[in-house]
Amino acid sequence: MKQYPPLGTTLVIIPTYNEAQNIESITGRLRKAVPEAHILVADDNSPDGTGDIVDRLVTADDHIHVLHRKGKEGLGAAYLAGFHWGLDNGYGVIVEHDADGSHQPEQLPSLLEALAQADMVKGSRWVKGGSVVNWPMSREILSKGGNLWTRLWLGIPLKDATGGFNAFRAETLRSLGLDDVASAGYCFQVDLAWRALKTGHTVVEVPIEFVEREFGDSKMNRSIVVEAMIRTALWGIDYRAGQVKRLVSRLTGKGKTAEISKNDA
């Protein structure tokens, strides 16, 4: 069984765009739920004053930090900036966490507990014990259908690959080729999980209760869903083509011949 080193200090990244109604509450809950953790708010120059609120929080609490970004560039870009900031500053664990209350800070300890024996942990709505609150049936069908689509194309075992409540060991993130990640939204989360699994990392799902936001507007839209479906299908085509190529090589003996030639050399 793989032996994992101690986790180290946790950094929780919270991307924000117009989350003035939520940011103070969510950071307060996080500080209470996991007092030893640090928080990094990556704000995309929110016009509603979110950045100003965070500046005040930073002044009052040395566990809270802020990245003021130039403008709205998407969830994936905000997280990538946060990942690099966290890795550069020596954090041992980096967590993705929404600002709107849909991810409950009180459930973060269960993710960190699981990470003690894993490389990446996903808070999952669709494993046994997971649930969603205040979702219309249409959105539940969309989410479950998207995850089924992902499993079929990529052949991965995850029930909630699209979920965004995730915890990583720092060394896991360093191995994922973050500079090559260009996807956003649902697709960004699938991309990270897919990269982790392809590089041999242990990815564990922990049940969570996902609560629909009370204040503000959801950032989910049709273009993000379409992007996720197209990109996942393209990754799947490439993956399945590779499987077929390897199978043909074994059946024809070309793979074995190439291996023998390499050994002779």
NORFENHU-V105390 format. One record per helix or strand of 2 or more residues. SS is the DSSP state (2 for helix, 1 for strand). FROM is the first residue (numbers start at 1). LEN is the number of residues. Records with the same first field share a line. If there is no record, write none. Layout:
SS->FROM-LEN  FROM-LEN
This chain:
1->10-7  38-6  64-5  93-4  120-5  131-3  166-4  203-5  209-3
2->23-11  50-11  75-14  105-11  137-18  170-5  178-3  185-14  222-31  254-11
